[in-house]
């Protein structure tokens, strides 16, 4: 597994192909948009999905914790698919999350899907968190003059392939002070990076880091056929 380094706001950050960010100097791991218990949320509305999304997402998170051994974990909002999501956690998954929160400083950032603190879980609930020269928040803020790591939009990109095209989640980086994280949850969809909701946040362009199995694939935004709308 090969992580890609970037430099933002004077700091060296590592982009993990599983869709996470690691900040070596601060020993900080960030993930975004876990949307835990999305399957059970859909089931309550009569849309039945296999109820294993939380388990699969936490399996992936556990791998990252072993790989990077962070002191701090920042969950960048929409950690749960709805306001009651944490209350619907199976007991085994609640225990797993509490064990993670006991072993690492866990910061739950407020999202639009989960506007209140999760119930029954350890960690700290915050609207946003500023560490050094970087702010971690769920949604981007226009006109910010500091480094900003955000989620919310679930960015994805589509690239040409021998069989036609490949569409995958991705990081989006403006090369200077804004990094948008891919969604980490097992049941999360994606929004193409050329959608105005994303492109307006990167008016000067930047780079996309497409998630691969063991590495990231990097392309400039808007360069000819390198990227196209899904």
C-alpha positions in Angstrom: 0.0 0.0 0.0 1.6 3.2 -1.2 0.5 6.6 0.3 0.9 9.8 -1.7 2.5 12.8 0.0 1.1 16.4 -0.5 2.2 19.7 1.1 -0.6 21.9 2.3 -0.5 25.0 4.5 3.2 24.3 5.1 2.5 20.7 6.3 3.4 17.3 4.9 0.3 15.1 4.7 -0.1 11.5 3.4 -3.0 10.4 1.3 -3.8 6.7 1.9 -5.3 4.7 -1.0 -8.1 3.5 1.4 -9.4 7.1 1.4 -7.9 8.4 4.6 -5.5 11.2 5.5 -2.5 10.8 7.8 -0.5 13.8 9.2 2.8 12.3 10.4 3.9 15.3 12.6 0.7 15.3 14.6 0.1 11.5 14.4 -3.4 12.3 13.1 -5.7 10.2 11.0 -8.7 11.7 9.3 -11.6 9.9 7.6 -14.8 11.4 6.3 -18.4 10.4 5.7 -18.6 7.0 7.2 -22.4 7.0 7.1 -22.6 4.2 9.6 -26.0 2.5 9.9 -27.1 3.6 6.4 -28.4 0.1 5.8 -30.6 0.2 8.9 -31.8 3.7 8.0 -32.9 2.5 4.6 -34.6 -0.6 6.1 -36.8 1.6 8.3 -38.1 3.1 5.1 -38.7 -0.2 3.4 -35.6 -0.2 1.2 -33.8 -3.4 2.2 -30.0 -3.6 1.9 -27.6 -6.1 3.4 -27.1 -4.9 7.0 -23.4 -5.2 7.0 -22.3 -1.7 6.0 -21.2 -0.6 9.5 -19.2 -3.8 10.1 -17.4 -3.5 6.7 -16.6 0.2 7.3 -15.2 -0.4 10.8 -13.2 -3.3 9.5 -11.5 -0.9 7.1 -11.0 1.7 9.8 -9.4 -0.9 12.0 -6.9 -1.7 9.3 -6.0 2.0 9.0 -5.5 2.3 12.8 -3.1 -0.7 12.7 -1.3 0.7 9.7 -0.7 4.3 11.0 -1.0 4.0 14.8 -2.5 7.5 15.2 -2.7 9.4 18.5 -5.8 11.3 17.2 -8.6 10.2 14.8 -10.8 12.9 13.2 -14.1 11.7 11.8 -15.1 14.6 9.4 -18.8 14.6 9.8 -21.7 12.4 8.6 -20.1 9.6 10.6 -23.7 8.3 11.0 -26.3 8.3 8.3 -28.9 10.0 10.5 -29.4 11.5 13.9 -30.4 8.1 15.4 -27.7 6.1 13.8 -25.5 5.8 16.8 -28.4 4.5 18.9 -29.0 1.7 16.3 -25.5 0.4 16.4 -25.3 -3.4 17.1 -23.7 -4.0 20.5 -20.6 -5.6 19.0 -20.0 -2.6 16.7 -20.6 -0.1 19.6 -18.0 -2.0 21.6 -15.5 -1.9 18.7 -16.0 1.9 18.3 -15.6 2.4 22.0 -12.4 0.4 22.0 -11.1 2.6 19.2 -12.0 5.7 21.1 -10.3 4.4 24.2 -7.1 3.7 22.3 -7.0 6.9 20.4 -8.2 10.5 20.9 -11.4 10.4 18.8 -12.9 13.7 17.5 -16.4 13.4 16.0 -17.0 16.5 13.7 -20.5 17.6 13.2 -22.1 16.8 9.9 -25.3 17.6 8.2 -26.5 14.0 8.6 -25.4 13.8 12.3 -25.9 17.3 13.8 -25.7 16.0 17.4 -23.2 14.1 19.4 -23.4 10.3 19.0 -25.0 8.5 21.9 -23.2 5.8 23.9 -19.8 6.4 22.3 -16.5 7.7 23.6 -14.6 10.6 22.1 -15.3 14.3 21.7 -18.0 16.0 19.6 -16.9 19.2 17.9 -18.3 21.5 15.2 -14.8 21.7 13.7 -11.3 21.5 15.0 -8.2 23.6 14.2 -4.8 22.0 14.7 -1.8 24.0 13.8 -2.4 25.7 10.4 -5.2 23.3 9.3 -8.9 23.3 10.1 -10.9 20.1 9.9 -14.6 20.6 9.1 -17.4 18.8 7.3 -18.2 21.4 4.7 -15.8 23.9 2.9 -16.0 27.6 3.9 -15.5 30.2 1.1 -12.8 32.8 1.7 -10.9 30.8 4.3 -7.3 31.9 4.7 -6.1 28.7 6.5 -5.6 25.1 5.4 -8.9 23.3 5.2 -9.6 19.5 5.1 -13.3 18.8 4.3 -15.7 16.1 3.3 -19.4 16.2 2.5 -19.5 15.9 -1.3 -18.2 12.3 -1.7 -16.0 13.2 -4.7 -15.4 10.7 -7.4 -13.8 10.8 -10.9 -14.0 8.8 -14.0 -11.0 7.9 -16.2 -10.6 6.0 -19.5 -9.7 2.4 -19.3 -9.2 -0.5 -21.7 -12.7 -1.8 -21.0 -14.3 1.7 -21.3 -14.0 3.7 -18.1 -13.4 3.4 -14.4 -15.1 5.5 -11.8 -13.7 5.7 -8.3 -13.8 7.8 -5.2 -11.0 10.4 -5.0 -9.3 13.2 -3.1 -9.4 16.7 -4.6 -6.6 19.1 -3.7 -6.2 22.7 -4.9 -2.4 22.5 -4.5 -2.4 25.1 -1.7 -4.9 25.0 1.1 -8.0 23.0 0.5 -8.3 19.2 0.5 -11.6 17.4 -0.1 -11.8 13.9 1.3 -13.5 10.9 -0.4 -16.4 9.2 1.5 -15.1 6.3 3.6 -18.4 4.4 4.2 -19.2 1.1 2.6 -22.6 2.4 1.3 -21.6 5.9 0.2 -22.1 7.0 -3.4 -20.2 9.8 -5.1 -20.5 13.1 -6.9 -18.3 13.7 -10.0 -15.6 16.3 -9.5 -16.9 18.3 -12.5 -20.2 18.9 -10.8 -20.6 22.6 -10.0 -21.0 21.8 -6.3 -17.4 20.6 -6.2 -15.8 22.6 -9.1 -16.8 25.9 -7.6 -14.7 25.1 -4.5 -11.7 24.6 -6.8 -11.9 27.7 -9.1 -8.1 27.5 -9.9 -8.2 23.8 -10.6 -5.9 21.3 -8.8 -5.3 17.6 -8.7 -7.4 14.6 -8.2 -6.1 11.5 -6.5 -8.1 8.5 -7.6 -8.3 5.6 -5.1 -6.8 2.4 -6.4 -6.3 -1.0 -4.9 -2.8 -0.3 -3.6 -2.0 3.2 -4.8 -3.4 6.5 -5.9 -3.7 7.7 -9.5 -3.2 11.5 -9.8 -4.5 13.7 -12.6 -4.9 17.4 -13.0 -8.5 18.7 -12.9 -9.8 19.7 -16.3 -7.0 18.4 -18.5 -8.6 17.2 -21.7 -9.6 13.5 -21.6 -7.8 12.8 -18.4 -11.1 13.2 -16.5 -14.7 13.2 -17.8 -18.1 13.4 -16.3 -19.4 10.0 -15.2 
